[in-house]
Amino acid sequence: MDLKNYSPKGILSVSSVLSLEALPSTDILEILSEALSLKKKTEYGESIQLKNNPFVALITSNRLGASRLAFEVAASSLGANSITLPIGGSNIDSFLSTPESVKAISKLGISAFFVGTLMKKDAFTLSESLKSLSVVNACIDDGPVIALASLLTVYEHIGRLSGTKACFLGNVTKHENLLYALSKCGADITVVGEDAEELFENCKQYSDVKPAIDPFVAAAKADLIYVDTENEEYFLTDEIMAAAKDDCVILHTVPASASNDIDEKFLTRTEEFLSDVIANMMHVERAIISLIAKK
């Protein structure tokens, strides 16, 4: 399914966004379409304020301050009332300390909770407790929000998602949401360095996903290369980059400078793409808030 030809409905089929494995392809395109639409309206000076001024909350233990800012800017730009609740470590259970507090939270009129803790399971735990409320998994390491922000960045740089060629060098199981996002939008994906057979089989129903041994073959004509590896054979070198397209998008975990798996020659370029991803988290979260408010 191609984002360019997708006709948005203006509403999500689900109330919570916990993983992209569970999120229908149409909802992925719905969020991306809404993000692009709101972005364009803002550029043209059009109002994007929501009429009902919903309350949205972020529960976070996030080390990345930019992600907290992204949420607060996303909410305020829509006229939503935002609340940020920092918790120590990733102990979501302390937030859900008693049955009474859970019931009280459900009655406060909060439209959606964004969970940006260090544990992927925290958003699922909160959703299970607050069944009547919308919960969004905003985990920075491998959550739906940053995966969709990566997808939006690729689309803005490449101009398409369907038919793009993506290459993963290294630990793909640490980035399941991005793999599902790319496959559900029709990208062809080659993975070098990790054989995740069950994950590949799940994604193959949406697009071509296959393992490879040779990084040069995997990177050939690639539109996107994601690097996350400890194996020197799969480090992003000048030789591997030469096999990819000239305008290839390079993505990495944040911060890229803390790792040595990217040649210094490409570090500045990678950091520029990552800055777009982090900025696009705001646009993705804004789109999700807008769609949940409509629902």
Secondary structure as UniProt FT lines:
FT   TURN            4..5
FT   TURN            20..22
FT   HELIX           25..43
FT   TURN            44..45
FT   TURN            51..52
FT   STRAND          55..60
FT   HELIX           65..77
FT   TURN            78..79
FT   STRAND          81..86
FT   TURN            89..90
FT   HELIX           92..95
FT   HELIX           99..106
FT   STRAND          110..116
FT   HELIX           121..129
FT   TURN            131..132
FT   STRAND          134..137
FT   TURN            140..142
FT   HELIX           144..158
FT   TURN            162..163
FT   STRAND          165..170
FT   HELIX           172..175
FT   HELIX           176..184
FT   TURN            185..186
FT   STRAND          188..192
FT   HELIX           197..203
FT   TURN            204..206
FT   STRAND          209..212
FT   HELIX           215..218
FT   TURN            219..221
FT   STRAND          224..228
FT   HELIX           232..234
FT   HELIX           238..243
FT   TURN            246..247
FT   STRAND          249..252
FT   HELIX           256..258
FT   HELIX           264..266
FT   HELIX           267..294
//
